Amino acid sequence: MPSKYLISPSILSADFAELGAQISQAEEAGADWIHIDVMDGHYVPNLTMGPFIVETCARITDLPLDVHLMIEKPESLLEAFAQAGASTLTVHIETCPHIHRTIQIIHQLSCKAGITLNPGTPASAIAPALPFVDLVLVMTVNPGYSGQSFIPEVVPKIAQIRKMLDEVNPQTMIEVDGGITSQTLPAVLEAGAQVFVAASAIFKHPLGIKAGIKKLQASTPNFVKT
């Protein structure tokens, strides 16, 4: 099991009129990755960022770009996002009937491959892909919008997936996304997560981006980066 812990601020809650400045503030505050939520208005009920935003972020920061594809038929856009500068491309098991081929394509594009599943999807659905992925993203809200409430019933699934990974691919990290705050982070960390995506808790923190990141990092004494 990996020992490091990472914060991946989601720009879904950023002020796009100040995107460059806000990403720079997050980086200066200790962000490890930048999380980019891509939604197509079909698989999830929202329409957000395309490859152009990824390319823009790549010009703003040298941090790894953590691209979450909440879209139907992601295979058709993998190359475009890779060329735009994505470091990791994460796809939903629910949208990928040929998941092994999709993972292979992502690796051929020189990106890390992630797989994700919705709160209502059992851990068993991703079991065949676990030996081949670099990241598992566990959704702790139903995807589509930022600012949703954390679903605590998902926490045991994080522990289940960590156990599954430790048996077949122990270096793969678990990322969590959805309602992550200083109150919810300790539970998912204890369950086995290492990467924490936060949108509102960082970009909408009343004291600013730096305070939001520092509050997440200080939310548990076990949060020690290596």
C-alpha positions as semicolon CSV with decimal commas, in nm:
position;residue;x (nm);y (nm);z (nm)
1;M;0,000;0,000;0,000
2;P;0,144;0,342;-0,095
3;S;0,245;0,555;0,203
4;K;0,210;0,905;0,057
5;Y;-0,103;1,121;0,069
6;L;-0,197;1,375;-0,196
7;I;-0,440;1,664;-0,235
8;S;-0,594;1,709;-0,581
9;P;-0,798;2,032;-0,594
10;S;-1,087;2,010;-0,840
11;I;-1,120;2,322;-1,054
12;L;-1,492;2,248;-1,091
13;S;-1,542;2,502;-0,810
14;A;-1,276;2,748;-0,925
15;D;-1,351;3,098;-1,049
16;F;-1,275;3,063;-1,418
17;A;-1,228;3,439;-1,452
18;E;-0,926;3,388;-1,223
19;L;-0,832;3,032;-1,318
20;G;-0,460;3,092;-1,364
21;A;-0,425;3,277;-1,035
22;Q;-0,634;3,021;-0,846
23;I;-0,439;2,722;-0,975
24;S;-0,115;2,901;-0,887
25;Q;-0,246;2,969;-0,536
26;A;-0,338;2,602;-0,496
27;E;0,008;2,496;-0,611
28;E;0,178;2,738;-0,374
29;A;-0,042;2,613;-0,089
30;G;0,077;2,256;-0,135
31;A;-0,156;2,097;-0,391
32;D;-0,007;1,783;-0,543
33;W;-0,227;1,738;-0,851
34;I;-0,493;1,942;-1,030
35;H;-0,821;1,754;-1,079
36;I;-1,021;1,826;-1,395
37;D;-1,380;1,699;-1,413
38;V;-1,498;1,637;-1,767
39;M;-1,874;1,593;-1,808
40;D;-2,069;1,541;-2,129
41;G;-2,427;1,623;-2,029
42;H;-2,530;1,265;-2,111
43;Y;-2,361;1,027;-1,869
44;V;-2,394;1,291;-1,598
45;P;-2,639;1,584;-1,593
46;N;-2,383;1,858;-1,639
47;L;-2,162;1,985;-1,921
48;T;-1,812;2,098;-1,834
49;M;-1,453;2,099;-1,956
50;G;-1,295;1,970;-2,273
51;P;-0,936;1,924;-2,392
52;F;-0,893;2,302;-2,428
53;I;-0,921;2,346;-2,050
54;V;-0,666;2,069;-1,995
55;E;-0,430;2,241;-2,238
56;T;-0,485;2,571;-2,054
57;C;-0,408;2,412;-1,718
58;A;-0,094;2,254;-1,862
59;R;0,028;2,605;-1,950
60;I;-0,053;2,735;-1,602
61;T;0,110;2,464;-1,390
62;D;0,362;2,183;-1,395
63;L;0,156;1,980;-1,147
64;P;0,017;1,649;-1,278
65;L;-0,325;1,692;-1,439
66;D;-0,571;1,441;-1,296
67;V;-0,844;1,415;-1,563
68;H;-1,170;1,242;-1,468
69;L;-1,379;1,152;-1,774
70;M;-1,746;1,136;-1,678
71;I;-1,850;1,077;-2,037
72;E;-2,001;0,817;-2,264
73;K;-1,762;0,643;-2,505
74;P;-1,446;0,793;-2,355
75;E;-1,231;0,600;-2,603
76;S;-1,313;0,857;-2,871
77;L;-1,152;1,139;-2,670
78;L;-0,860;0,973;-2,494
79;E;-0,604;1,087;-2,751
80;A;-0,730;1,447;-2,747
81;F;-0,701;1,471;-2,369
82;A;-0,360;1,303;-2,369
83;Q;-0,231;1,545;-2,630
84;A;-0,370;1,835;-2,429
85;G;-0,148;1,739;-2,137
86;A;-0,336;1,497;-1,913
87;S;-0,114;1,301;-1,676
88;T;-0,382;1,055;-1,565
89;L;-0,698;0,961;-1,753
90;T;-0,966;0,806;-1,535
91;V;-1,269;0,638;-1,692
92;H;-1,589;0,498;-1,544
93;I;-1,640;0,123;-1,541
94;E;-2,007;0,196;-1,614
95;T;-1,918;0,348;-1,955
96;C;-1,642;0,110;-2,066
97;P;-1,763;-0,232;-2,182
98;H;-1,412;-0,310;-2,309
99;I;-1,222;-0,181;-2,005
100;H;-0,897;-0,370;-2,069
101;R;-0,869;-0,221;-2,417
102;T;-0,941;0,125;-2,280
103;I;-0,670;0,091;-2,015
104;Q;-0,426;-0,031;-2,279
105;I;-0,499;0,271;-2,499
106;I;-0,444;0,510;-2,209
107;H;-0,106;0,354;-2,135
108;Q;-0,012;0,366;-2,504
109;L;-0,081;0,740;-2,489
110;S;0,182;0,765;-2,211
111;C;-0,074;0,850;-1,944
112;K;-0,149;0,678;-1,618
113;A;-0,476;0,485;-1,626
114;G;-0,744;0,525;-1,364
115;I;-1,075;0,348;-1,318
116;T;-1,370;0,482;-1,123
117;L;-1,708;0,364;-1,003
118;N;-2,022;0,537;-0,879
119;P;-2,153;0,502;-0,523
120;G;-2,411;0,245;-0,632
121;T;-2,165;0,028;-0,827
122;P;-2,017;-0,264;-0,631
123;A;-1,643;-0,305;-0,593
124;S;-1,664;-0,639;-0,772
125;A;-1,738;-0,454;-1,098
126;I;-1,380;-0,327;-1,122
127;A;-1,203;-0,639;-0,996
128;P;-1,093;-0,765;-1,342
129;A;-0,922;-0,431;-1,414
130;L;-0,738;-0,382;-1,085
131;P;-0,411;-0,554;-1,187
132;F;-0,370;-0,307;-1,475
133;V;-0,459;0,036;-1,338
134;D;-0,249;0,303;-1,169
135;L;-0,536;0,467;-0,981
136;V;-0,881;0,375;-0,851
137;L;-1,120;0,665;-0,799
138;V;-1,404;0,595;-0,559
139;M;-1,693;0,839;-0,595
140;T;-1,840;0,943;-0,262
141;V;-2,120;1,139;-0,431
142;N;-2,315;1,070;-0,747
143;P;-2,115;1,251;-1,015
144;G;-2,237;1,564;-1,186
145;Y;-2,206;1,864;-0,957
146;S;-1,973;2,004;-0,694
147;G;-2,096;2,086;-0,346
148;Q;-2,286;1,762;-0,287
149;S;-2,303;1,587;0,049
150;F;-2,066;1,300;0,123
151;I;-2,224;0,952;0,118
152;P;-2,081;0,773;0,425
153;E;-2,211;0,434;0,314
154;V;-1,933;0,428;0,052
155;V;-1,654;0,417;0,312
156;P;-1,661;0,035;0,356
157;K;-1,625;-0,001;-0,020
158;I;-1,299;0,197;-0,005
159;A;-1,165;-0,050;0,250
160;Q;-1,283;-0,340;0,035
161;I;-1,106;-0,204;-0,273
162;R;-0,788;-0,139;-0,073
163;K;-0,786;-0,503;0,033
164;M;-0,843;-0,616;-0,325
165;L;-0,560;-0,397;-0,450
166;D;-0,319;-0,512;-0,184
167;E;-0,362;-0,865;-0,315
168;V;-0,309;-0,792;-0,688
169;N;-0,161;-0,444;-0,737
170;P;-0,050;-0,294;-0,403
171;Q;0,117;0,017;-0,545
172;T;-0,205;0,144;-0,699
173;M;-0,348;0,442;-0,515
174;I;-0,710;0,499;-0,417
175;E;-0,851;0,844;-0,482
176;V;-1,179;0,972;-0,335
177;D;-1,399;1,244;-0,480
178;G;-1,721;1,394;-0,350
179;G;-1,798;1,590;-0,037
180;I;-1,438;1,573;0,087
181;T;-1,389;1,818;0,374
182;S;-1,186;1,828;0,693
183;Q;-1,475;1,641;0,856
184;T;-1,499;1,358;0,601
185;L;-1,133;1,315;0,502
186;P;-1,025;1,122;0,815
187;A;-1,276;0,843;0,752
188;V;-1,170;0,782;0,393
189;L;-0,802;0,803;0,485
190;E;-0,853;0,541;0,755
191;A;-1,037;0,322;0,503
192;G;-0,732;0,322;0,275
193;A;-0,750;0,624;0,043
194;Q;-0,436;0,819;-0,045
195;V;-0,554;1,090;-0,288
196;F;-0,819;1,341;-0,185
197;V;-1,015;1,546;-0,438
198;A;-1,182;1,858;-0,304
199;A;-1,358;2,136;-0,491
200;S;-1,574;2,357;-0,270
201;A;-1,363;2,288;0,041
202;I;-1,068;2,450;-0,136
203;F;-1,187;2,698;-0,395
204;K;-1,487;2,819;-0,193
205;H;-1,323;2,824;0,148
206;P;-1,419;3,154;0,316
207;L;-1,057;3,228;0,407
208;G;-0,919;3,141;0,065
209;I;-0,755;2,857;-0,124
210;K;-0,447;2,825;0,096
211;A;-0,660;2,800;0,409
212;G;-0,878;2,537;0,244
213;I;-0,582;2,315;0,158
214;K;-0,416;2,360;0,495
215;K;-0,740;2,271;0,674
216;L;-0,764;1,945;0,478
217;Q;-0,402;1,861;0,553
218;A;-0,451;1,937;0,922
219;S;-0,773;1,739;0,952
220;T;-0,599;1,431;1,087
221;P;-0,266;1,375;1,263
222;N;-0,205;1,079;1,031
223;F;-0,184;1,305;0,726
224;V;0,191;1,300;0,677
225;K;0,321;1,346;0,324
226;T;0,634;1,157;0,224
